[in-house]
Structures are given as structure tokens and as C-alpha cells.
Amino acid sequence: MSCCVAVVFQSDARTLIPELARRCAVWVVDSAENRQGANDYWLRVRQVDEAMAARVTTFVRTDAASDQALDVVLELVEDHHGQFAQDPPVDEVLVIGLVPTQAVIAVLREWGYDQIETEGLDLKAWKGFLASRKALA
């Protein structure tokens, strides 16, 4: 079974939050627009399903380069969704709002994500890419 987490660096991703949260846990960069989108999602979904409401988390982006900012967020994702936090652990990361440069891909590989897909799954519409790793034993 696959477990996906979306990591969203776009500051204007408010409208993506509900759609992404239906597919996977969402970590979205804190901005006025995204915070409002997350709050709207939490209020609407919490009435029906508290666990689904918890699928959306905001994070503060560091001023570091894209690869370093991604590294910081992946550590948080690993803490909350990795092999010691849940079963099954995260094995796919949908990255939105970053370009898959060599430095970004190197960070993903350090975390074990060795397969990068830039096609399909609405990735072009979302301006994102999918990084996968083999399921941890």
C-alpha cells in the first residue's frame, strides 16, 4: 500500500488544498492565502471527520535555497508520517511549487526517494512532480 504526502511551496495554493487532501496528507507553506484555505478546509471537514481535518498542516518556509527548504520540510514529514510515526509510512512525496533541479533531486535521494515522475497525476496542472521510494521493510 502506498502512502503519499503533498508538500506545497506555492503561496497561492488555497484552491488545491481540498483536492490534494482527498488524495494524501498535505503540508502547505504558510501564507495568508494558504492559511485561509487550510482554515476553511479544517472548519468544513472537522464537522464530519476529525482525522481528515488533520491531513492538512501549514509550515513556515525558511529563507534557504529550494533544496534546503525541502530538506527541512522532509524532516518534518518523516517525523509525522515516517516509519516510526505511522503504518504504512510515507513512500511518495508530491512536491508542488519547486522545480526538480539537481539539488532538489539530490535532497530527495538523501531521503530515499529515487524515482522522480513529472508526467501524469495532474502534475503539470499542479506545477509539481512526484518522488517515490521503495516501501520500507
WOLIN-V216641 format. One record per helix or strand of 2 or more residues. SS is the DSSP state (h for helix, s for strand). FROM is the first residue (numbers start at 0). LEN is the number of residues. Records with the same first field share a line. If there is no record, write none. Layout:
SS: FROM-LEN / FROM-LEN
This chain:
s: 3-5 / 24-5 / 55-4 / 91-5 / 114-3 / 127-5
h: 15-8 / 31-15 / 49-4 / 65-16 / 101-9 / 122-4
